């Protein structure tokens, strides 16, 4: 699933893309109300059957690969309150974080309810720790965390990102946090820190790539590291579904652009017939197909790569890889 935050018409676009490069469905939505210096939050979530996306401050819409769409409900966002959400894989529950910028310090509220609004429960509040839901796994919440001293402002230093946050707003992953935590969906108690060194790219069934080179699993254990450290430039990367390979830029170590590379757990490397940028990440459809996307249209065209035949398919949609459909994290 691609998100383009910078379309010519304003607002933002979402697109569902198949592993053959075809665009199954598209939609356009409004951005949140601008709050000066506010950190960017994700706009989307996926379940096993649908893409969910925020339209403006409050409305949550859904889109299916067959092009059907509708309104799923609302969240309690507003002109001074930014909201982010994650829908459960079975489309029954939604977790929502609210960042209230009308007060100082910014106030976080995390709540969980049925999709549609029933059984509303606030499970966490804070004015010093900031995180928001990005997925569900095994009935628990996956939340993106800004770090123990993080504050939700663009002007504050964001670890592992030296890019212009107006043009590359989410850093080296589509979640906007330094790492993700697995927490209880009832008590908000933390179960595991996944990617303490910094998450890179999309979360996968096996875990996550780490921004400095390697893989961390869902228990927070570092399983393996790459022998040729793409992490020397803190490049965005992406872990394969089986956890045996990591894709990252670039074939010339230390370069911000160039041919994409795959580092395998057994030490093998492979150069891909597609160029990329160290600030963007791919998405793996399965262990043999991946898609490379871009924050900025000027950086390149999203491309699907078949790792068996090395055939490439240019995608007639723009954006970075924000999620996979169906939701890949269920356990």
N, C-alpha and C positions, 0 to 999 in steps of 0.2 A: 504494500500500500504506500503510495507516494503522497507527500504533502508539499505543495508549492506555496510558501508564505509570501511570495513576491510576484503575483501575476499582474499583468498590465492593467487589468480592470479593477484592481484593489481587492480587499478581502483576501481569501485564500482558496486554493483548489485542492481537492482530494481525487485520487484515481486508483482504481483497482486494476492491477496488471497481472496477466497470466505468464507462466514460464516460457511461453512462445513469443512473448513480447506484445501480445495483443492487449488492448485496453478494454476491459469488460464493462466498466462503469465509471462515471465521473460525477462530481458535484461541486458546487461553489457555495461558500459560506462567508459570513462576516467575522472579522476579527473581534477580539475583546475591545472594550473601550480603552483607549490609550491612557496609561498612568505613567507619568514621567519617571524614568529610571527604573521602572519595575522590571524584574527578571522575567524572561519568557517562560511560559509553561506549555506543556504539550496540549494539543487540541483534540487528540483522537484516542480511541480505544478499540480493541477487537474482541469478539467472542468467537465461538466455534462456527458461527453462521453469518455474522454481520460486522460491518464497520460502523462505529459510532463516532460522531464528530460534533464539536461545539459550534453553534451558529450564534455569534454575538456573545453576550455575557451569560445567557441563561439557557437557551434552548439546546437540547441534545437531540440530534437527528441520527437516523440510521440509513445505511445503504447496503444493498446486497449485490453480489456479482451479476445477477440477472437484470440489474438496473432499477428494481423496485426500491422505494424509499419511503420514509415517514418520520414522524416525530415520536421519540421515545419518552420524553418528559422534560423536566426543567431542573436546573441546579440553582443554588441560592447566590449566584454571582450578581454583579452590578457595576455601576460606573466607578466605584471605589474599592470593589472587591473582585479579585480575580479568582476564577474557579478552575480546577482540573479534576478529572474523574477517571475511573476505570470500571467497566461493566464486567460482571462475572461471565465465565465461559458459557453458562447455560441461559444467559439473558434474563436472569431473575433479580439480581442484586446490583447495586451501584455504590461505589465508594467515592466520596467527594471531599476535596480539600478546598478551603476558602482562605485566601490571603487578604486580610482587611488592611488596606493602606490608608484608611481614614484615621487610624490611631498610630501612635509612636511609642514603643516599637510596633512593627507590623504584627498583627494577631493571626495565628493559625487556628483554624477549626477543622477537624477531620470527622466526618460523619458517614454512616452506612445506612442504607435503606433499601426497600424493594424498588425495583425499577417501576416508576410511576408514583412513588412518594410514601407508600405505607411503611410502617415499622421503622420509623426514623430514630436513629440512636447516635448521639455524639460520643465518639470513643477517645478523642484526644484534643487538647487545646494547649497552646504554647505561645509565648512572645519571645522565645529565644532559639527554638529549634524549628527548622523549616523543612518539610517534606510533603509529598503529594502522591496519591496512588497512580500507578501506571499499568498495573496488571493484577490478576489473581492467580494463585498457584496452590492447588490442593486445599482450597477453602481459606487460605491465608491471603493477605494483601502484600503485594510488592510495591514499595514506595521508593521514589527517588529522593535522595537526601542531599542537602547542600553542604553537609559537613558540620562539625561541632561549633565552628565559628562563622559559618556561612550566614549571609543576610540576603534577602531577596531583592537585590538591586544590581543593575548592570554595572554601576560604577565601582562596586566592590570586586575585588579580584576573584576570579573563578579559576580554581586550580586546573591545570592541564589545558588551558585555552588561552592563547595569546592573539586570537583573532578578533576582528571587529564584531562586537556582539550585536550590532544592528543588522549585519548581513549574515552572520553565522551565530544565531542567538542561542542555540542549545548546547554548544560545546561538542565533544566527541561522541555523543550518543543522542538519541531522539527524546530523551527523558528530562534533560535539563539539570540533572543532579550530578554530583561527583561520583556517587556510588548508589546502589540500591540496597534496601533492607527488606527482609522478609519479616512481617509482623502478624500477630494474631488479629483477626478481623473483629473480635469482640472486645478484647482488653487493650489492644494496641501494643502489647508487650513484644519486644524484639526477639525473633527466633534466630536470625543469622544476618551477618553483614556479608553481602555478596559483592566482591570487587572493592575491597578497602583501598587498593591502590588507584582506583579510578576505572569505572566501566567504560567500555569502548564498543560502539555499535549496538545492535539489537540483542536483547536477552534471548537465549535459546533453551531448549529442553535440557541440555547438558550443563548450562551455566552461562558464563559471559567471558568475552575477551577482556583483557586488562590493557589499559592504555600504554603501559610500559613493556608489553610483550609477554603473552602467555594466557593461560586459562584459569578461571576460578569456578568452582562448582557451587551448587545451591546450599551447601553447608558452610560455604565461606572458605573452603580449602583451595590452595593453589595447587593445581594438578600437574601442570607442565608449563615450561617457558620455551620461547623460540630460541634457536641457536644463533640466528642472525637478527639482532634486535631492531625491528622496525620501531620499537619504543624509544630509540635514541632521539627521535624527533616528535615523540608523543603523537604519532599518527593515529587517526581513527581506524578501527579494525572491526572485524566481524567473525564470530565463532560459528563453525558449521554445526548443524543440528546434532551430529553424533559426537561433537567435541574433539574430533581428530584433526581439525585443520582451522587455520585462521587466515583470513584475507585482509590485506592492508596495502597501502601505498608506501613505498614505491620500489621499483626494481633497482634504482640507484639509491643506496642508503644515504640518508641525510637530505634527500631532495623532497620538496613539497609537492611536486607533480611528477608524473611518469606512468609507466606501465604498472598495473596492479600485480601483486604477488600473492601466492599462497604459501604459507609455512605449515608444514605437516608435523604432527607429533613425533613421527619417526625420524625427523631431521631433514626430510626431503623438502625442496622448494620448487615452485613452479611459477613461471611468468605467464600472465594472461594477455590475450590479444585485445586489450581494452585499456585506455588510459584513465587515470583518476587523480584525485587530490587528497592530500593528507588530512584535510578537514572533513571529508565525507566517508561514509561507510557503505558497505553493500548489505543486501539481505539475501539469505539463503532460502530458496524454495524447498530444496532437499539437498542431499550431499553432492548432487551432480549439476545443480542449476543455481545460479545466483544472478542478482540484479544490482548494478551500480547506479546510484542516483547522485544528484548534486543539489546543494542549497541554491545556487545561483544558475540561471539559465545560461549565462555567459561562460560558465565553467565546462559545459558539455551536455550531451544528451544521455539520459538514462539508457542503459544497455543491458540486455539479458545475455548471459554467457552459458553455453552448454559445455560442461567440463569434460564430457566424453568425446564430443566431436570438435570442440572449440569453435563451433558456430556461434555467431553473435546476432542479436536481433535488436535493432534500434526501437525504442519505445516512443510512441507519439503522445507523450505526456511529460510534464516537467515535475521536478521536485526531488526531495531526499526520501530515503526509505525510512518510514516511520513505524511500520508494524507489518506483521504477516497475518494473513487470513487463510485458514482458521487460526485462532489463537494457538500459539505453539507451546505454551508454558504449563498447560494442565498436567497435573500429576496425581 
